[in-house]
Amino acid sequence: MLNDGHGSPRRAVPDRARLIALRSTPSRRASWAALRAAGIALEFLTGELQGSHDPSGVVFTVLAALSGMEREYIRDWTLEGHESARARGKAIGGAAVTDENMLAMALHLRGQDLSLRDIAARLVITSGKKKGRHPSAATVLRMLRDHDQHTAT
């Protein structure tokens, strides 16, 4: 729960940019001062920590440290799972949606100076679960980049 500075609690989810800024800012004190100036406080409605807490207090510091540790733990655990899956021969990621025909058409369309979005809109996936749909611009970018890297070597 967040406190709006006037004593009335409200539920709010801070936008991702603020959360990232709080985690990655070298000087957290400046961020906490900004939170305090905006009238934002941490409020527990039940439990041993019940009440409103100042953003620069120990509770915020401990929660920020625990959040960082948890994030690192989840990342490490996920990477270990990926390594284990690869060792067992499992593929990480989605099924391939590109083929040689799609690459040839993408190269032809790139020669006409079309944007990646325009190229993606003109290509069609011909097999698999996504058959009949268009690949994303990111997929087209990766396909063309991989082709360019292979032909450059």
N, C-alpha and C positions, 0 to 999 in steps of 0.2 A: 504494500500500500504506500502511496505517496501522500504527502501532506501538501496542500496547496498554499501553505503559509498563513492561512486564516483559520486553522484549527479543524477544517473539515477534510477527512481523508477521502481520497478518490483512487480508483483503480486506473492505472496508466502503465503502458509499456513504452519505455523510452525508445526512441528510434535508434536503429543500429549504429548510426554515425556517432551518437553520443556515447553508447556503450563502448565502441571501439576507441573513442577518444579518451575515455576514462581509463581503459586498460593500457593504452600505448603512449600516453602522454608522459614525458620524462618527469615532469613536476606535477604529481597528483594533487598537491596542495592547491595549485591554481584552479584545478578542476573542482576541487571540493569547495573552494571559495566561491566559484561561479554557481555551484549548486545551492550553497547557503544563501547567496545573494538573490537567487531566484525563488527562495522560500521552499526548496525541496528538502525533505528529510525522509529518513527510513523509519517506517512505523510498523511495529509488530502488534497485531491485535490480540494474540494469545501467547501463552508460554512464558518462560522465565525472562525473556527479553522484552516483555510487553511494554509498549510505550513508544515515544518518538525519539529518534536518535539523530544527532548532528552528523552531517556528511564527513566531517573531519575527525570523527571520533574513532575509538578503537573498534567498534562493531563494523563500521564501513571498511576499515583497514583489514580486519580479519576476513570479512566476506570477500573482499577484492583478492586477497591472497589465496583463499580457498577456491575461488572461481578460476584463477589462473592455473592453480595446481590441477584442478579437475579438467580443464581444457587441455593441458599438456598430457594428462593421463589418457584421456579419450583419444587424442591424436596418436600417441604412442601405441595404444592398444589397437587402433584401426590399422596403422602401418604394419604392425606385427601380424595382424590377420591377413593383410594383403600379401605379405611375404610368404606366409604359410600356405595360402591358396595358390600362389604362383608355384611354390615348391611341389604342390600336389597336381599341377598341370591345369588349374582352373583359370579361366580368363577373368580379368577385372574389367568392368565397364560393360557397355551395351554391345549388342550384335552389330557387326559391320553392315553399313547400309550403302557403301560405295562399291563400284565395280569398274572394270576397264572401260566399259561403254560410257558410264557416267563421267569418268575422268576425261575421255576423249571429247565428249560434248562440252564439259566445263572448260577445257582448253580452247575449244573453238569459240565459245561465248566470251572467254577472257580476251581472245584476239580481237573481238569486236568492241573492246573497251567498256563492257558492261560491269556494273557494280556487283559485289558479292551477293547482295540481296536479290538483284535481278537474275543473276545466274542461278541461285538457289530456287527462285520461283519458277524457272523454266526446266529445272531438272526434276525427275520423278524416280522414286525408289522402286525398283522392279522386283524385289523379292523380300521375303521375310515378313515379320509382323507389321512392319510399316509400309508394306507394298501399297503403291498408289499415292503416297504422301510425298511432300517435298522435303529434301534435306535442309537443315538449318544453314545459315550463312557461315556459322562457325565450322560446321562439317565441311563445307566447300573450301573454306580457308585452309583447314588442315590438309585436305586432300591435295589441293594445289601446292601448298607449301612442301608437303612430303614429296610430291612429284618433282618440284624444282630442286630440292635437296638431292634426290637420287640422280637426277640428270646432271647436276653440277659436279658430282664426284666420279 
